[in-house]
C-alpha cells in the first residue's frame, strides 16, 4: 500500500523545521486528514442509512437499532484519531513558534526542557496509537454487522472469520483485504499497542539544531519515530522524514484508506444479502420483544 503523498500538511503543522526569515509554506499537501475523514464519513453514512431500513419502524426508536451504535462508534473513533493528529501537530507547532519568538534564548534552554517537550509528544502519539487500534476494532464491529449480522465482532474475530474457508465471508474481497492488511501492518500495530499500554513505553531520539543557508536561518526541533516501532513496522517510516509526526500521519493515512476500501467492498458485496440480514434482525427483535395486546413489551 503506497502512501507517498501522506505528509505533514502545512495546514496542520510547520513540520520539524522553521525558518526565521523565509517563506516555509512550500510542503506538499496531497494528504489532508480533515478532508479525507469528511469524504470517508460521506461514504459510511449512506451504507448505514440503506442497511436495516425496513426494521427501524419495528424497533420503535432509532437509537435501539444496532447499526446506529456501530456506525456512530466507528465515526467517533475515527474523529478521535483525527483529534490526536491535530493535537500532536499543534504541540510541534507550539515548540517551533517558541524557538522562533524567543530566539536566540530558546536555543540556550537546558536539555531537560526539550526532552520534556519531546516526551509530551510521545504521550500524544501513544493516544493516537490507542485510538487507531480501537478504530480497527470498531471497523470490525461494522463489518461484522454488515456481512455477518454480528455487531460485536472485533478486528481479530473478523480476521479469524476471513481465514476460515468454511464460511461464505472468507471468499469475499473484503476478507482478502483484511488478511492482507493484518499481515502487512495491523497485527504488528496491535502488538505494539499492547506492549506500550501494558509493559513499557517506547523511546526515540530528539533534539534541536540551528543551520544557516545563505541569508536564511533554519531552526529545527525534531522527535524521531519510536525505536521499537521502527523495527517492527519499517513501512510506516519515511526514510526521508523519519520523525514522529510523519509516522503518525502514515498511521492515520493507512487507517483511513483501510476504512475507505472496506466500505467500497460493502457497497459492491453486501447489497445482495441485505434483505436476509434485515429479516434476521426483525425476527430476533420480535423474539425478544413479543407483541402483547397490540404493544411491544
C-alpha positions in Angstrom: 0.0 0.0 0.0 1.8 3.1 -1.2 1.1 6.3 0.6 3.9 8.6 -0.7 1.5 11.6 -0.6 0.9 11.2 3.2 3.0 14.1 4.6 2.7 16.5 7.4 0.4 19.1 5.7 1.3 22.8 6.2 -2.4 23.3 7.2 -1.6 21.2 10.3 1.9 22.0 11.4 5.2 23.6 10.4 6.9 20.2 10.3 10.2 19.8 12.2 11.9 22.9 10.8 11.0 26.7 11.0 12.8 29.4 9.0 13.4 32.7 10.8 13.5 34.8 7.6 12.0 32.9 4.7 8.7 31.5 3.4 8.3 28.0 4.7 4.9 27.3 3.2 6.3 25.0 0.4 5.4 21.5 1.5 3.1 19.1 -0.2 -0.5 19.0 1.0 -1.6 15.9 -1.0 -2.9 14.2 2.0 -5.4 16.3 4.1 -6.7 14.2 7.0 -9.6 16.5 7.6 -10.8 16.3 4.0 -10.1 12.5 3.9 -12.2 11.9 7.0 -15.0 14.1 5.7 -15.1 12.1 2.5 -14.9 8.9 4.4 -17.9 9.8 6.6 -19.9 10.6 3.4 -19.1 7.1 2.2 -20.0 5.5 5.5 -23.4 7.2 6.2 -25.3 6.0 3.1 -24.3 2.4 3.8 -26.0 2.5 7.2 -28.9 4.5 6.0 -29.7 1.8 3.5 -28.9 -1.1 5.8 -31.8 -2.2 8.0 -34.1 0.5 6.7 -37.2 -1.7 7.0 -36.9 -2.7 10.6 -36.4 0.8 12.1 -40.1 1.2 12.4 -40.4 -2.1 14.3 -37.6 -1.2 16.8 -39.6 1.8 18.0 -36.7 4.3 18.5 -33.8 4.6 16.1 -31.3 4.6 19.0 -32.2 0.9 19.6 -31.0 -0.2 16.2 -27.6 -1.9 16.4 -26.5 -0.3 13.1 -26.6 3.2 14.6 -24.5 2.2 17.6 -21.9 0.6 15.3 -22.0 3.5 12.8 -21.7 6.2 15.5 -19.0 4.3 17.3 -16.8 3.9 14.2 -17.2 7.6 13.3 -16.4 8.7 16.9 -13.2 6.7 17.0 -12.0 8.0 13.6 -12.7 11.5 14.8 -10.7 10.8 17.9 -7.7 9.8 15.7 -8.1 13.0 13.7 -8.1 15.0 17.0 -5.0 13.2 18.1 -3.0 14.1 14.9 -4.1 17.7 15.3 -3.1 17.7 19.0 0.3 16.3 18.2 0.8 18.7 15.3 -0.2 21.7 17.5 2.3 20.8 20.1 5.1 20.6 17.5 4.0 24.0 16.0 4.0 25.5 19.5 7.5 24.3 20.1 8.7 25.8 16.8 7.0 29.1 17.5 8.6 29.3 20.9 12.0 28.7 19.2 11.4 31.5 16.7 9.8 34.0 19.1 12.5 33.6 21.8 15.5 33.2 19.5 18.4 33.1 20.4 17.4 32.5 24.1 15.3 29.4 23.1 18.5 27.7 21.8 20.0 28.0 25.3 17.3 26.1 27.1 18.6 23.2 29.0 18.4 19.7 27.5 15.8 18.6 30.1 13.4 21.3 28.9 13.5 20.0 25.3 13.4 16.4 26.5 10.1 17.2 28.3 8.7 18.7 25.1 9.5 15.5 23.2 8.0 13.4 26.0 4.7 15.3 25.7 4.7 14.4 22.0 5.1 10.7 23.0 2.1 11.0 25.3 0.1 12.3 22.4 1.4 9.7 20.0 0.5 6.9 22.4 -3.1 8.3 22.4 -3.1 8.1 18.6 -1.9 4.5 18.7 -4.6 3.5 21.2 -7.3 5.2 19.2 -6.1 3.8 15.9 -6.1 0.2 17.2 -9.5 0.8 18.7 -10.8 2.1 15.4 -9.9 -1.2 13.8 -12.0 -3.0 16.4 -14.8 -0.6 15.7 -14.3 -1.3 11.9 -14.5 -5.0 12.8 -17.9 -4.4 14.5 -19.2 -2.5 11.5 -18.1 -5.2 9.0 -19.3 -7.9 11.3 -22.7 -6.4 11.4 -22.9 -5.7 7.7 -21.5 -9.0 6.5 -22.4 -11.4 9.3 -25.1 -9.8 11.4 -22.7 -9.8 14.4 -22.4 -6.2 15.7 -19.8 -7.1 18.4 -17.3 -8.6 16.1 -13.9 -7.1 16.9 -11.0 -7.0 14.4 -9.3 -10.2 15.4 -12.6 -12.1 15.3 -13.0 -10.8 11.7 -9.5 -12.0 10.8 -10.3 -15.5 12.1 -13.5 -15.5 10.1 -11.7 -14.4 7.0 -9.2 -17.3 7.4 -12.0 -19.8 7.9 -12.8 -21.3 4.5 -15.9 -22.9 5.9 -17.9 -19.7 5.7 -19.0 -17.5 2.8 -17.3 -14.4 4.1 -13.8 -15.9 3.6 -14.4 -15.9 -0.2 -15.1 -12.1 -0.4 -12.8 -9.3 -1.5 -13.3 -7.8 2.0 -11.8 -10.9 3.6 -8.8 -10.8 1.3 -8.1 -7.2 2.1 -8.5 -7.8 5.8 -5.9 -10.6 5.7 -3.6 -8.5 3.6 -3.7 -5.5 6.0 -3.4 -7.7 9.0 -0.3 -9.4 7.7 1.3 -6.1 6.4 0.9 -4.0 9.5 -2.3 -4.1 11.6 -1.3 -7.2 13.6 2.1 -5.6 14.5 0.3 -2.3 15.4 -2.0 -4.3 17.8 1.1 -5.9 19.3 2.9 -2.6 19.6 -0.1 -1.0 21.3 -0.3 -3.9 23.8 3.4 -3.6 24.6 3.2 0.2 25.2 0.0 0.1 27.2 0.8 -2.9 29.4 4.6 -3.1 29.7 6.9 -0.3 28.7 6.7 3.0 26.8 8.8 3.4 23.6 11.6 6.0 23.2 13.4 7.8 20.4 16.0 10.5 19.8 15.0 14.1 19.9 16.8 17.4 19.8 17.3 20.9 18.3 19.5 22.4 15.7 20.4 25.7 14.1 21.6 25.9 10.5 22.4 28.9 8.2 21.8 28.6 4.5 22.9 31.8 2.8 20.8 34.6 4.3 18.3 32.1 5.8 18.5 30.7 9.4 16.7 27.4 9.9 15.6 26.3 13.4 14.8 22.6 14.0 13.1 20.7 16.8 12.7 17.1 16.0 11.4 13.9 17.6 12.3 10.8 15.7 9.9 7.8 15.1 9.8 5.4 18.1 12.6 2.9 18.1 10.6 -0.3 18.6 8.0 0.8 16.0 10.8 1.4 13.5 12.0 -2.2 13.9 8.6 -4.0 13.7 6.9 -1.7 11.2 9.5 -0.1 8.9 6.9 0.5 6.2 5.5 3.3 8.5 8.8 5.1 8.5 9.7 7.6 5.7 13.4 7.4 5.2 13.5 11.0 4.1 11.4 12.2 7.0 11.8 9.7 9.9 10.1 11.7 12.5 7.3 11.1 15.0 4.8 13.4 13.2 5.4 11.8 9.8 4.9 8.4 11.3 1.7 9.4 13.0 0.5 10.7 9.6 1.3 7.4 8.0 -0.8 5.6 10.5 -3.8 7.9 10.1 -3.5 7.7 6.3 -3.4 3.9 6.3 -6.2 3.6 8.7 -8.5 5.9 6.7 -7.5 4.1 3.5 -8.4 0.7 5.0 -11.8 2.1 6.1 -12.4 3.6 2.6 -11.6 0.4 0.8 -13.7 -1.6 3.3 -16.8 0.4 2.6 -16.1 0.2 -1.2 -16.3 -3.6 -0.7 -19.5 -3.3 1.4 -21.1 -1.3 -1.5 -20.2 -4.0 -4.0 -20.6 -7.2 -2.0 -23.2 -6.8 0.8 -26.2 -5.4 -1.1 -27.4 -8.8 -2.4 -27.7 -10.1 1.2 -29.2 -7.2 3.0 -32.8 -8.4 2.7 -31.9 -11.6 4.5 -30.0 -9.7 7.2 -32.9 -7.4 7.7 -35.2 -10.4 8.1 -33.0 -11.9 10.7 -32.8 -8.7 12.7 -36.6 -8.3 12.6 -37.1 -11.9 13.7 -34.6 -11.5 16.5 -36.2 -8.3 17.8 -39.7 -9.9 17.7 -38.5 -12.8 19.7 -37.0 -10.5 22.4 -40.0 -8.1 22.3 -43.2 -10.1 21.8 -46.3 -8.1 21.0 -48.9 -8.4 23.7 -52.3 -6.7 23.3 -51.0 -4.7 20.4 -48.0 -3.4 22.2 -44.3 -4.5 22.1 -43.0 -5.5 25.5 
